[in-house]
Amino acid sequence: MRYFIEKDNDTKEIVYMEYDLKDGYKVCPKINKDDAIEVSKIVFVNPSLSEKIIRKKVDLQIKHLLDTAFNLDINDGDDGDNSGTKRCLMDAERLKLKIINDYVKYLGNSYASLSIKKIQLIIDALRTRLIDFNKKLSNVHEENRGRKGR
């Protein structure tokens, strides 16, 4: 059962209507308050509102990826641990696929392609960092192995 709730600003009336939606951006809220109406799903029908919500969501996720990658630069040393870079790379690739599969129909091609290009730059930088780390690690192993003779 789906409902549409509207509040009229002039008369201050709240109108409840049963509504059947098939199109729109669906959001499932994760936080439930004790003395509130329980909501299992919200569907945004207005395309411009859906686009604004998704743009903000994508921008925040890209900013989080950039912050994580920057913090990896500061915190990573020669300690031999590269799991943070791998995790950040997986998150970036997951976001890229989510934009391609889920958000393109709401965002439009221009903003989606711009966001994908930004994420691809982050992915390329993280892959370069992994390659450099692996080269450095193989050089250290080669030096430690040394030459054994008679």
GUTORKOL-717841 format. One record per residue (C-alpha): x, y, z negated. Coordinates in steps of 0.001 Angstrom, whole numbers, plus 500000, padded with zeros to 6 digits. Example, Ala and Ser with C-alpha at 12.3 -4.5 7.8 and 13.67 -1.06 7.14 Angstrom:
BEGIN
{node {512300 495500 492200}}
{node {513670 498940 492860}}
//
This chain:
BEGIN
{node {500000 500000 500000}}
{node {501445 503366 501003}}
{node {500379 506798 499850}}
{node {500942 510320 501031}}
{node {501007 512879 498216}}
{node {500537 516552 499010}}
{node {500171 519572 496780}}
{node {498267 522561 498102}}
{node {500010 525747 496980}}
{node {496880 527912 497190}}
{node {494472 525808 495154}}
{node {497110 523817 493196}}
{node {495325 520577 494064}}
{node {497137 517322 494542}}
{node {495831 515148 497344}}
{node {496502 511405 497549}}
{node {496012 509688 500866}}
{node {496654 506113 501846}}
{node {499088 506166 504730}}
{node {500561 503558 507065}}
{node {504028 504462 508374}}
{node {506236 502539 510710}}
{node {508641 505297 511789}}
{node {510839 507444 509639}}
{node {513942 507362 507479}}
{node {513412 504993 504558}}
{node {515061 505568 501183}}
{node {514827 503285 498154}}
{node {515397 505238 494920}}
{node {517699 503536 492432}}
{node {516849 505546 489325}}
{node {513552 505031 487520}}
{node {512452 507188 484588}}
{node {510287 505860 481796}}
{node {507332 508253 481950}}
{node {507169 508683 485723}}
{node {505430 507121 488668}}
{node {507331 504104 489898}}
{node {508460 504593 493491}}
{node {509846 501669 495450}}
{node {510378 503376 498799}}
{node {510258 506881 500262}}
{node {509795 507450 503999}}
{node {510770 510807 505482}}
{node {508650 511411 508558}}
{node {509856 514883 509498}}
{node {512815 514386 511896}}
{node {514596 517596 510904}}
{node {514394 516713 507195}}
{node {515665 513190 507899}}
{node {518543 514614 509909}}
{node {519495 517061 507133}}
{node {519446 514327 504498}}
{node {521552 511949 506567}}
{node {524009 514689 507581}}
{node {524562 515590 503948}}
{node {524970 511933 503052}}
{node {527509 511323 505846}}
{node {529434 514515 505037}}
{node {529700 513511 501370}}
{node {530933 510040 502307}}
{node {533548 511461 504707}}
{node {534684 513903 502001}}
{node {534952 511021 499539}}
{node {537066 509048 502048}}
{node {539376 512031 502555}}
{node {539735 512560 498797}}
{node {540507 508877 498294}}
{node {543081 508872 501101}}
{node {544702 512028 499688}}
{node {544827 510536 496198}}
{node {546461 507431 497669}}
{node {549229 509657 499049}}
{node {549840 511152 495627}}
{node {549515 507982 493548}}
{node {551201 505467 495856}}
{node {554840 504952 495244}}
{node {557202 502109 495908}}
{node {555373 499825 493496}}
{node {554436 497312 496203}}
{node {550661 497624 495784}}
{node {548704 498525 498908}}
{node {545212 497430 497869}}
{node {543897 501005 497587}}
{node {544763 501724 501202}}
{node {543109 498505 502365}}
{node {539966 499249 500355}}
{node {539769 502795 501734}}
{node {540253 501443 505276}}
{node {537415 498946 504797}}
{node {535134 501689 503436}}
{node {535904 503913 506436}}
{node {535180 501122 508914}}
{node {531964 500252 507058}}
{node {530812 503893 507236}}
{node {531608 504039 510952}}
{node {529503 500943 511609}}
{node {526666 502284 509452}}
{node {526586 505503 511479}}
{node {526582 503576 514747}}
{node {523956 501025 513698}}
{node {521624 502967 511400}}
{node {522050 506734 511606}}
{node {522504 507458 515331}}
{node {518760 507489 516006}}
{node {518243 510176 513341}}
{node {521380 512289 513869}}
{node {521566 512598 517620}}
{node {524563 511829 519784}}
{node {526570 515024 519291}}
{node {526791 514970 515480}}
{node {527133 511180 515374}}
{node {530029 511205 517844}}
{node {531716 514038 515909}}
{node {531386 512103 512645}}
{node {532681 508923 514274}}
{node {535714 510838 515594}}
{node {536439 512172 512092}}
{node {536200 508691 510623}}
{node {538355 507258 513409}}
{node {541097 509767 512530}}
{node {540958 508601 508905}}
{node {541065 504950 510040}}
{node {544059 505601 512299}}
{node {545962 507342 509489}}
{node {545251 504493 507072}}
{node {546298 501863 509625}}
{node {549530 503777 510265}}
{node {550176 503849 506522}}
{node {549617 500064 506338}}
{node {551973 499432 509268}}
{node {554683 501629 507702}}
{node {554240 499857 504374}}
{node {554539 496432 506004}}
{node {557697 497495 507896}}
{node {559235 498815 504690}}
{node {558288 495617 502871}}
{node {559805 493397 505579}}
{node {563035 495442 505515}}
{node {563289 494990 501742}}
{node {562770 491224 502093}}
{node {565432 491037 504823}}
{node {567944 492882 502615}}
{node {567170 490704 499601}}
{node {567511 487506 501598}}
{node {571084 488338 502507}}
{node {573454 486093 504381}}
{node {574248 482670 503089}}
{node {577411 481035 504229}}
{node {579867 478346 503228}}
//
